[in-house]
């Protein structure tokens, strides 16, 4: 049961999975450090209720703009491990397991939505920023009580204006579709 699963254990599993994804995509990146444009999981684009891609023009614009994905790209790979980063977020911005598990769903949707267009891949340069933006968005969506962006930014090691930009881009790349049906959550 997700609600009673120990949060630290969930974060260890989540961190290991994100680390594997990031490392795999790092290896796909062409030498010279340029960004990979490979899609994420290789599945069909996310579209609830039908097999057709239905996204808003705002999301299409975000996917077609290099800055939408590049804003997540850090200059350097952060020195903190993904697991330590997730545990830090849990320590200073406690939230439910649902928030952390939803990151997998949102990242998968972002990757699938980018297929056939610009593409989107989680790598070592963007995973930390994606995590803090995702936790910020998911906490606000799933929880009645959440922290301010200045708190999330401080915990995540970012200026608040940068987190605000990441939050908006995260929403655009998810086409503002944050609802996760229970059966979809259970698959993750």
C-alpha positions in Angstrom: 0.0 0.0 0.0 1.5 3.3 -1.1 0.1 5.3 1.8 1.8 3.1 4.4 5.1 2.4 2.5 8.1 4.0 4.3 8.9 7.3 2.4 12.7 6.8 2.7 12.4 3.4 1.0 10.2 4.8 -1.7 12.7 7.5 -2.3 15.6 5.0 -2.5 13.7 3.1 -5.2 12.8 6.3 -7.0 16.3 7.6 -6.9 17.8 4.4 -8.2 15.3 4.4 -11.1 16.0 8.1 -12.0 19.7 7.5 -11.7 19.5 4.6 -14.2 17.4 6.7 -16.6 19.8 9.6 -16.4 22.9 7.5 -16.9 21.3 5.7 -19.9 20.4 9.0 -21.5 23.8 10.5 -20.7 25.4 7.7 -22.7 23.1 8.6 -25.7 24.2 12.2 -25.6 26.6 12.9 -28.5 30.2 13.6 -27.4 30.9 17.3 -26.9 28.1 17.7 -24.4 25.3 18.8 -26.7 21.8 17.9 -25.7 20.2 14.6 -26.6 16.9 14.9 -28.4 15.8 11.3 -27.9 12.4 10.7 -26.6 11.9 9.1 -23.2 10.3 5.7 -22.8 9.6 5.0 -26.5 5.8 4.6 -26.0 3.0 6.3 -27.7 2.3 10.0 -26.8 0.2 10.4 -23.7 -3.4 11.1 -24.4 -6.1 10.1 -21.8 -9.0 8.4 -23.4 -7.8 7.9 -26.9 -4.8 6.9 -28.9 -4.5 10.4 -30.5 -2.2 13.1 -29.3 -4.4 15.9 -27.9 -2.4 18.7 -26.3 -3.0 22.5 -26.1 -1.3 25.0 -28.3 0.5 26.2 -25.2 2.0 22.8 -24.7 2.8 22.5 -28.4 4.6 25.9 -28.1 6.5 24.7 -25.1 7.6 21.5 -26.8 8.7 23.4 -29.9 10.8 26.0 -28.0 14.3 25.0 -27.1 14.2 27.1 -23.9 11.3 24.9 -22.5 13.6 22.0 -22.1 16.9 23.8 -21.8 15.7 25.7 -18.8 16.0 22.4 -16.9 19.6 21.9 -18.1 22.1 22.8 -15.5 25.6 24.1 -16.4 27.2 21.3 -14.4 26.0 18.0 -13.0 25.0 18.7 -9.3 27.4 17.1 -6.8 24.5 15.9 -4.6 23.2 12.4 -5.5 19.6 12.1 -6.6 18.8 10.0 -3.5 20.3 12.7 -1.2 18.4 15.4 -3.0 15.1 13.5 -2.7 15.8 12.9 1.0 16.6 16.5 1.5 13.3 17.5 -0.1 11.5 15.1 2.2 13.3 16.4 5.3 12.7 20.1 4.7 9.4 19.9 2.7 7.6 16.8 4.0 4.9 15.5 1.7 3.1 12.3 0.8 4.4 9.3 -1.1 1.8 10.2 -3.8 3.7 13.3 -4.7 7.0 11.5 -5.2 5.5 8.7 -7.1 3.6 11.1 -9.4 7.0 12.3 -10.6 7.5 9.1 -12.5 4.1 9.6 -14.2 4.8 13.2 -15.1 8.3 12.5 -16.4 6.9 9.6 -18.5 4.2 11.9 -19.9 6.7 14.6 -20.7 8.9 12.1 -22.5 6.0 10.6 -24.5 4.6 14.0 -25.4 7.9 15.0 -26.9 8.1 12.1 -29.3 7.7 13.1 -32.9 8.4 16.7 -32.0 11.3 18.0 -30.2 12.0 15.1 -27.8 12.9 15.2 -24.2 15.3 13.0 -22.2 16.0 13.0 -18.5 19.8 13.1 -17.9 22.3 14.0 -15.2 22.1 17.7 -16.2 18.4 18.1 -15.7 17.1 15.4 -13.3 17.6 17.5 -10.1 15.7 20.5 -11.6 13.0 18.3 -12.9 12.6 16.7 -9.5 12.3 20.0 -7.6 9.9 21.5 -10.2 7.9 18.3 -10.1 7.7 18.1 -6.3 6.6 21.8 -6.3 3.8 21.2 -8.8 2.7 17.8 -7.4 2.6 19.1 -3.8 0.3 21.9 -4.8 -1.9 19.6 -6.8 -2.2 16.7 -4.4 -1.9 18.4 -1.0 -4.1 20.8 0.8 -1.0 22.1 2.7 2.2 22.9 0.8 5.1 25.2 1.1 5.9 28.4 -0.7 8.1 28.5 -3.8 10.8 30.3 -1.9 11.0 27.3 0.5 11.1 24.8 -2.3 13.7 27.0 -4.1 15.9 27.2 -1.0 15.7 23.4 -0.4 16.4 22.8 -4.1 19.3 25.2 -4.2 17.8 27.5 -6.8 16.8 31.2 -6.9 13.1 31.5 -6.5 12.6 33.2 -9.9 14.3 30.2 -11.6 12.0 27.7 -9.8 9.0 29.8 -10.9 10.2 29.5 -14.5 10.8 25.7 -14.0 7.4 25.3 -12.5 5.7 26.9 -15.4 7.7 24.9 -18.0 6.9 21.7 -16.1 3.2 22.5 -16.3 3.5 23.3 -20.0 5.4 20.1 -20.7 2.7 18.2 -18.9 0.0 20.1 -20.8 -1.4 21.1 -17.4 -2.8 17.6 -17.0 -1.9 16.7 -13.5 -4.7 14.2 -12.7 -3.4 10.7 -12.4 -6.1 8.0 -12.4 -5.6 5.4 -9.6 -5.0 2.6 -12.1 -2.3 4.6 -13.8 -0.6 5.4 -10.5 -0.7 1.7 -9.6 1.2 0.8 -12.7 4.2 2.8 -11.5 
